[in-house]
Amino acid sequence: MSNTYNADLLVDTISERSQTILGSALAPLAAFSTNFSDEVKRPKDTIQVPLVTATAAVQTNPTAFNGIGGTTVGAAEISLSHKYLPFGLSYADLQNGRRLEQLIDIQLKAFADDLWSVATAPITTANYGAAVVEKDSVDIKPTSGDLPKLWAAIHKARRKALIVDPTIYSNLIPTTQESLPLSAGAYGFDAGVFYATSFPSEAGLEGFAICPEAVAVASAAPALDGFREGMIVSQVVNIEGINLPVYWNVWADKTTRSIVASVEVMFGSGKGITSGTAALIMPAA
């Protein structure tokens, strides 16, 4: 059965589609504190995610140069879960000319949605306080005065990002050459402006301004040693921009003559520093 597949072509397809779909859907993870490790971990194992909470003091006219300052680095301990998405083609599907490549995009979108829901699970009013902006998405625009409020709520942060739903994002998209482009620094958010299609952590949540110390996200490798022999494909794809490794396997089931594929990663998140690090957007009451 494995001879019916061009492994090199499948590797290229998996890599390309993973970069395109996961890279786009999970780009906002660049705004969080992360530790994406290649260590092998089991479910409920933990990983420490560093959180920088204070910088060293600037010295004036120093007389000695061997000090390392007083930077304070805390850590959030994140528990990992095994995120595993299998899919494939039956013998009948293969006989009808269907190809595994046709299924990859829709599976990756589901995988991205699940990882995003885990990553943003800590973002709730219980953790970060009442919404700074209470207004329906359609009414939040560059001229509405809401973006400065969000920026001001986290103004002490070393790096700020804005992550909003598609309606708000569409309102911010430049419409003329004189409009502010949505690149790093737009509206004062030096880490960038992003959109996400869902915010399942809090009912009605439309978006948030955030700094990295607010949320800690971690990943690791699932235990695959000893299982890779005989695979059509066994591949690690490192998602550019966020440096998140995801793990792909494709194999043939000789009993059913089906082709089975899976994408997986050990993944988890937790709240970091909750004071002055996130500002939520909720609909009008």
Secondary structure by P-SEA (a helix, b strand, c coil): cccccaaaaaaaaaaaaaaaaaaaaaccccccccccccccccccbbbbbbbbcbbbbbbccccccccccbbbbbbbbbbbbbbbbbbbccaaaaaaccccccaaaaaaaaaaaaaaaaaaccccccccccccccccccccccccaaaaaaaaacccccbbbbbbcaaaaaaacccccccccccccccccccbbbbbccccccccccbbbbccccbbbbbbbcccccccccccbbbbbbbcccbbbbbbbbbbcccccbbbbbcccccccccccccccbbbbbccc
